[in-house]
Amino acid sequence: AIINRFPGLGLVVWYLSLSVLGWMVYPLMHGVLSSLPDRGYPLARVMGMLLLSYLVWLAGSVGIPVNRLSISLGFVILFLLNLALGGRQWDDLRRAWRERRGYFLLVEALFLAFFTFDLLIRLGNPDLWHPWKGGEKPMDFAYFNAILKSTTFPPYDPWYAGGYLNYYYYGFVLLGVLTKWLGIVPSIAYNLILPTLFAMIALGAFSLGWNLVACFTRYLPSREVNEQALSSREPISPLWVGLAAALGMAVLGNLGTLRMIFQGYQRLVAPEGVIEGASFLTRWVWAVRGFVQTLAGANLPYSLGDWYWIPSRAIPAPNDVEPITEFPFFTVLYADPHAHLFALPLTLLALSFVLAFVLRRSGWHNLWRSLASLGLAGLVIGALRPTNTWDFYPYLALGCVALGYSLWREPQPFKCSVLASLPQGSQRPLRIAAGVISLMAFSMVLYQPYARWYALGYGRIDLWKGTHTPLSAYLTHWGLFLFVIVSWMVWETRDWLAHTPLSALRKLQPYKAWIQAGLFLLISLVGVLTIWLKVAIAWFVLPLAVWAGVLLLRPGLAEVKRFVLFLIGTALMLTLMVEVVVLVGDIGRMNTVFKFYLQAWTLFAISAAAALGWLLPSLPEWLPQWRRPWLIVLWALIFGAALFPLLGGTAKIRDRMSLRAPHTLDGMAYMAYAEYAESWGIMDLSQDYQAIRWMQENVRGSPVIVEANLRNLYRWGSRFSIYTGLPSVVGWEWHQQQQRAVLPGSWVSDRIAEVDNFYTTTDLEAARAFLRKYNVRYIVLGQLERGHYASLEFENGALGLEKFPAAEGVLWRAVYRHADTVIYEVIP
């Protein structure tokens, strides 16, 4: 009560709790990620939240009630475990603090800076809904509230009374545990969770960028340096590479804003604003003329919301559904805490484990220590399955490849009686198979309670036959990253050729036929993709991926460079894959592009930062006529990518339902100041605000409610279930049909029809039967119900609404009444 009365205090307690969790689990991170230069310290908060939430979720999955007591018990278990680990590593931890104290303090300062940056954006616009750009916050907030109210798992579904949530919901558990433990009001916690995720994403990328370059230097004295990785040039500081990774991953946007401005200039002077079909020269003439008009005071032809929306739709799709091209800062700015947003910190933590596998040179022979490492890696990678299933399989594959590579290099035999008796040559394939199977088993088994309840509705893929991505759109989204990556690959190729004598080419003579066959296969594949499947980017992407693969084979190449080249090739193939296949059941290829593009963004952002760190020290060796233009293009691209957080962020802060609404952490506060127009009239949302607050404060448990359902999604319907988390008879039609795809879609539609009939019928027995069927306890009759069901859409709907006062005291009784809003409690 004290925390919620003083939101500033709640903010401080939230932040300190995150920090304590991070510090508490660092002994575990220090031991398991010992092959990383920073031992994964920037990711400790993510690991702390994952471990605590996993213990609580597992308890709830076996029937142990999830409450503050069980959460506190999980906290104590974590504390004792890490206390024991800290005691075993005490000397090493003291030495780490003494030698890397500045780094630890730097990480804390960066987390605070990123957290504060997004917190200010949330204070600028904390609203949980908007009539045009409200997104899917209503669904996310309903699920978040339901998970907070659920005492066991799987949680109940707030939009399908009597059912459980058939969705990848674990992200809400991840940070919902802390919300429940501290007792913070959900509408306030919402605006604390978003800055937390943003800072975790930034620090995860920072850690990866730092580690990739720190392996080249003696910047961290406690790390053994691979001398082979050192170059004659002074390497760039890991600090700058880490910051570049953090900014590229979490802050910068694509070049969509720059394209918007360029096209906006054209639309100002183009006939009727139509620029499609115009020639290249004509467009440039229009752009120049439009720019001149803006100097004279003309405004670009965009609305406020366009500045943060249009860049997330970078791929044009004439006569087709536009694919979603989100990137992390758009996701955070748009503020829908979707599954993919919760997954991003986990994917970066998983990627850190993948890097740790690659850098681990020995130690796998210790069986129990290896099982502990694989178990924790499996816990991290496996968490992606109930958080955002789309991420699970790609990162599991990355983990298996990295683990297999590490085990293949292991110099010592396993301390296992069976394997030790075998020759070293026979041990290698067996230990690789054992390690990979163990990692897969941990990833699957640890989250079996989720898999046992989850019914997968979409599991087939098909060839994509719709529109494809033009190269211009591809470069609009990936231009900055690819410019840096390709520049580095050119330099690496030049360096390889410069240090390879011509006589070395003779070694390739025995493989001449294989090389020719490979070139023929590449040309054929590009031809098939480009001509037959009409994949316009195939000629560009596929050769780049092959080039990265060839560079990866360079003898003597540092392991971290091989790792980055593998990430580059993987990201390129992901962006090519979505041009060829689509998930059956997707809306066009909207979500297929969206999910895999976010994965590619992560891989490209980390790779580009590392590539930049390795490339910049070589600039003094470049010819001036190459160096200066390259730097100009680089800074121009960075400026173009920075336009999105600048213009999109400003627009998002200004784009509110009511300018009178306060700047606060409470995401519900806007309702007290807002009005909302429907076809039948204008609603004063303060009435719903007061009624919802009454429900939050007076209704105990999770009884079923019934309220108006609007088939027009993203509107004001289902608002009581959204803001209270109480189970409604039915929620958003399409989303429920998606999440219950294994069932007939008519089951959801029939419920909506029954709700409509309940409000409009004049038959009291039919109304009674409906209430009993769904075990409804509370009935909402507000402005929305009165206006919607009395409209021309429902014949005799107004007569049906008259039954509520008429049957008061018979079927129900009023427990709340204010203005046009009444809440009835059903009489048993």
Secondary structure, DSSP 8 states (H G I E B T S, - for coil): -HHHHSHHHHHHHHHHHHHHHHHHHHHHHHHHTTTSTTTTGGGHHHHHHHHHHHHHHHHHHTT---SHHHHHHHHHHHHHHHHHHHHHTHHHHHHHHHHHHHHHHHHHHHHHHHHHHHHHHHHH---S--TTT-TTHHHHHHHHHHHHH-SSSS-B-TTSTT-B--S--HHHHHHHHHHHHHT--HHHHHHHHHHHHHHHHHHHHHHHHHHHHHTTSSSSTTS---GGG--SS----HHHHHHHHHIIIII---SHHHHHHHHHHHHHHSGGG--TT--HHHHHHHHHHHHHHHHTT---S--TTHHHHGGG--S--TTS-------HHHHHHHT---HHHHHHHHHHHHHHHHHHHHH--S-TT-HHHHHHHHHHHHHHHHTHHHH-HHHHHHHHHHHHHHHHHHHHH--S--S-HHHHTS-HHHHHHHHHHHHHHHHHHHHHHTTHHHHHH-------EEE--S----HHHHHHHHHHHHHHHHHHHHHHHHHHHHTS-GGGGGGGGGGHHHHHHHHHHHHHHHHIIIIIS--TTHHHHHHHHHHHHHHHT-TT--HHHHHHHHHHHHHHHHHHHTTTEEETTSSTTHHHHHHHHHHHHHHHHHHHHHHHHHHGGGGGGS-HHHHHHHHHHHHHHHHHHHHIIIIIHHHHHH--S-TTS--SS-TTGGGGG-EEEETTEEEEHHHHHHHHHHHHHH--S--EEE----SSTTSSTTHHHHHH---BS---HHHHHHHTTTS-THHHHHHHHHHHHHHH---HHHHHHHHHHTTEEEEEE-HHHHHHHTSTTSTTHHHHHTHHHHTBTTTEEEEEEETTEEEEEE--
